[in-house]
Amino acid sequence: MNYDYNYGNDYYNYYYPMGIKSREYEIMAPEQSQNVQPGMEYLMNPRPIFDNPNYIGSGKLKDKVAIITGGDSGLGRAAAVAFTKEGAKVVIPYYNEHRDAEETKSYIERLGGECLLLSGDITDKCFCQEIVKKTLDKFGKIDILVNNAGVQYQQDELNSISDEQFDWTMKVNVYGMFYLTKEVLPYLKSGASIINLSSVTAFYGDPQLIDYVTTKGAIVGFTRALARNLALKNIRVNAIAPGFFWTPLQPACWVKEKIPSLGADAAMARGAMPYELASTFVFLASDDSSYMTGQVIHNNGGQIMG
């Protein structure tokens, strides 16, 4: 498939910084919404910036193999591109965002990297088994697992959350992580890294994301317990708790009127583009964090501190 898109320096310079400001905060995007989860990046306005052209890799992940769930777009795409620049081969399991996935694969290949796309549902244990099998068939090993895929839905109160929504949010955000980590674990060797995506919302309790916050708190607990369990095997387990980043989850979750103000309550009074989290993924995946496990890194522009 061929798509018309451009992520070169002109794109970067045009969209960052946005230069649209109110008296209180910087507006990252105008009102918009999507009626699908977890959202389509190619429909967003402006398109998220996932690659900083000034970022030059130095071989920190040379010959490593990384599985990044939801790596077709958003924060996962930023991680996949940064890993590629650092010399890793990437495997991207994604749900059904085929156009976004093909764009990501094409971009990685233009950088000289290798990318394997696998479409399916991580809440299905059989698909998680397939991810591991096809990764080993293609690349022969697994060094890094990034549990990034997730969904979130805005609801004003607990009674508005249906049993079906709660069940699905738990399955995607927690069960999928659990299933895939179990399948990957037998193949991880000393020095491997697992990175789980929590959220700033788990630390301040967003009142309109009760089920999502529940899953992100569970991910913190899973990270800490698994880190202790694997520490003597020298397999590190850490988490990232991002603040507001401009990813497809945002227009797919919030009412359109809320989009311009997202990120306004951070100390920096703005949200962030995905590339601003890329180096954190690299840090946790590489030997730069060789003495770090069971930790949660807070990239949130000062929305919470301490």
N, C-alpha and C positions, 0 to 999 in steps of 0.2 A: 504494500500500500504506500502511496505517496501523499503526503500532506503538506500544505503550504504553511510553514512556520519558520521563524527565525529567532535564534537565541544567541546571537552574536553581541558584540560590544554596543552596537546601536540600540538594541533592545534593552540591554542593561542600563545604558546611560539615559534612555528615555524614561524608564519606569522607576529608577531609584536615584536620588530620593524622589518621592512622588510630587512634592511641592504643592500639594493641595492641603491647606491648613484652615482650621477654624481658630477661634481665639483660645480654645482650651487644648486641642490635641490635633495631631496630624491624621488626616483621613487617608486610609490606605486604598479604599475601594468605594465606589458608589453603591447604592441600593441594588440588590440582585438576589435571586433565589434559584434553587434547583429542586426538582421534585423527585430526585433519586438519591439513594445512599449507596456508597459513601461519597458520591459526587464525581463530576467529570471536570478535569482540569482544563480541557480545551474549550469549555464553555465559559470560563471565568473572565471577568473584565475588571482590572487588567490581569494578564496571565501572571501566575506566580514566577518569581525569579529563583531558580533552583541552582544556578551555577554562577559563581563569582569568577569572571575571566582572569582576575588577578591571582587566583589560587593556583599555585603550581605544586604538583605532587612531588614527593621526594622518595618514593619507593617504600613508604612505611608499611604497606600491605602487599608487597610484591609477592606474586604467586599464591596469595591467599584466595580462598573461595568463600563467598558470603551469600547467605540466603537472606533476603529482605522482603518480608511480607508487606504487601501494599506498596511496593517500590515503583509502581507504575506512575505515581503522581505524588504531589505534596512533599512531606518530609522524607518519605521513603525514596522518592526520586532524587532528592538532594543528596541523601546518603549514597545511593547507587552511583551517582556521578562522581562524588568525592572519592569513594572507594576505587572507582575505575582510575581516576587520576593518580591514586596511590599504588596502582599496580594489581588490584584484585580483580578476579572474575566474579560476576554477580549472577545470582538466580533470583528472579522476581516472580513469586506467586501472587496472583491478583485475582479479583473476583470476575468482573465482566467488563472492565473499562478498556476495551480492546484498542481504541484509538490512542488513548493516553499511553498504554503499554507499548504500542508500536513506536510512538514518538520517542519514548525513553530509550528503547532498544536502539533506534536509529541514531540517537544522540551519542549513546555510549560507543557504538561502532565507529562513529565519526572521530571519537577520541582515541580509537585504536583498541578499544576494549572488547570483551566478550560478554554476552548477556543471553541467558536462557529464560524465556517467558513461559509460565505455566498458569493457565486459567482454571480456577476452580474455587471451591468453598472450603475454607480452613476449618469450619465447624464439622466437617466430615473427616473422620480419622483415616479413611481410605485415601483421601486426597493428600493428607499430610504424609502418609506412607509413600505415595507417588512422588511427592516433592523430593523426599530423601533419595528414593531410588533413582530418579532421573538426574538429580544432582550428582550422585556417585557415578552413574553411567557416563555422564558428560565430562565431569572434571575430576573424578576419582577420590575426592575428599571434601570435608566441610570444616572450615576454621572459624567462621563467624555466623551467628544467628541474630538477626534483628527482628524482634516481634513488634512490628509497627502497625499492622492492619487494625482498623477499628471503625466503629460507627458511633454516632451520637445524635440524639433527638431532643429538641426543645419541647418541654412540657411545663406549664406554669405551676402545677401542683402534683402531689403523689397520686391522687385519685385519677389524674388524667393519663397516667402511664398504664397501658393495657398489659395484661399478662403476657401477651404475645410480644410486645415491644421489649419488656423486661427480659424475657427469655432470650430473644434474639441478641440484644445488647450484651448479655452475659456470655452467650455462646461465641459471638464473634470476638469480643475483647478479652475474654478469659479462657474459655474452653479451647479456642483456636490456638492460643499461646501455649496452653498446657499440652494439647495433643502434639503440636509440632515440636516443642522442646523435648518431649519424651522420645519422639522418633529420631531426632537429631543426636541426642545425648550419647548413644553408644559409639558414635563415630567421631566425637570431639576428643582431641588429644591435649596434652599439656600445653598451655599457652593460648588455648581457644578462648573466645569471648562471646558472651550472650548479652545482648542489649535489649531491654524491654522499654516500651513507651508508656509512661504514666502521664500525668497531666498536672498543671498548676491547680486545676479545679479540685483535685483530691486533697489539697492543702488549705483551700479556703472554702470549699463546699458550695459550688454554684447552685443556687436554689432552683434553677430551671433545667438542670442536668442531673437529677437525682440518681437515675440508674447508671448513667455514664460515670459519674463520680464514684459510685459504688465499685464499678469495675476497675477504675484507675487506682483506688485505694487497695483493692485486692492485688493488683500488679505490684505495688510497693511491697506488700507482705510476701508475695511469691518471690520477688527479687532477693529480699533479705534472707529468707529461709534457704533458698536454693544456693545462694552465695556461700553460706556457712557449710552447706552440705557438700559442696564441690571444691571448697578452698584448698584442701590438701591434695587434690588432683590438679591443682594449678589451672582450673577453669574458672575464669572470672565472670561474675554476673552483676551487672549494674543496670540502672534505669535512668532515663531522662524524663523530666517533668516540664514539657514546654509550656510557655504562656500562649498568647494568641499569635499564631502564624497564619499567613494567608494561604490556605490550602483548600481543596474541594470540600472538606468537611464543613467549612463555615457557611457557604451559601446553601449547602444541602441540609443544614441544621436550622439556622436562625431565620426568623422572619426578616424580610428584606430591609425593613426600616432600621434594624439593629446593626446591619453590616458596617456602616460608616463609623460607628462609635466603638467597634471592637478593638481592644487594646488600649482604650483611653484611660483605663484605671491603673495602668502600669506607671511606675515612676517616670519612665521615659516618655509617657503619654503617646505611645504609638504601638502598633503591632509590628510584626517582623516578616520578612520574606524567608522561604525555606533555606536558602543558601546560608543564612546566618546561623543555622544549626549544624551545617555540614561538618565543620571541623570538630564539633563535639562527638559526633559519630566516629570520626577517624580517631580521635583521642582514645575513646573507650574500646575501639576495635584493635588498636595497635599496642605495641610494647610501651608506649608513652605512659600508659596507665597500668603498668605491670604490678604495682603494689596497691591497686584499688579494686575492691570488690564489696558488694552489698550497699553501694552508695546510690543516691539519687541526685543527679545534677539538675539544677534549676536554671533554665534559660527562659526568663520571663520578663525581662526589661524592668525588674524591680517591682513586679506586681505583688509578690510576697518576698520577705527577707528573713533570714535566720533559719 
